Structures are given as C-alpha cells and as structure tokens.
Amino acid sequence: MKNVLYAIQSQVTGRIYIGQTEDIDRRLKEHNSGRVRSTSGDKPWALLKKVLLGF
C-alpha cells in the first residue's frame, strides 16, 4: 500500500489543509463535493503538493 501526503488550498479563502490518503484523486473529489466536514465550507479546493510515503 502506498500512502500520499497531500496539501490542498481553498480557492476561495486561501486556507491550506494537509491530509493523507491512498487515492488522491478520490480524496480531492470528496473535498470538493462537500463530503469532508472539515473542508466543506471552503470549497473548491486545488491540489498544492503531494508526496508519496513509504518505500
């Protein structure tokens, strides 16, 4: 399993959120659809950076 550490930024407020996932595309869609409570008020989100974790 490969995990990705990611940073996204709200295109409205400029807020930055950092998270970890196995599927960055799915997770970004969840953030932008409002399914993630902690980021739902600041959508839309854009990916700033992703880093592959593990070996």
KADARA-V764063 format. One record per residue. N is the residue number from 0. PHI is phi in whole degrees, 0 to 359 (* if undefined). Layout:
# KADARA-V764063
n->{N N}
phi->{PHI PHI}
This chain:
# KADARA-V764063
n->{0 1 2 3 4 5 6 7 8 9 10 11 12 13 14 15 16 17 18 19 20 21 22 23 24 25 26 27 28 29 30 31 32 33 34 35 36 37 38 39 40 41 42 43 44 45 46 47 48 49 50 51 52 53 54}
phi->{* 247 255 239 269 224 234 237 230 292 281 259 259 85 300 249 237 243 212 221 205 263 224 294 296 297 293 296 297 296 298 283 271 90 284 256 304 289 239 296 278 243 287 276 246 236 287 267 203 224 229 285 257 101 242}
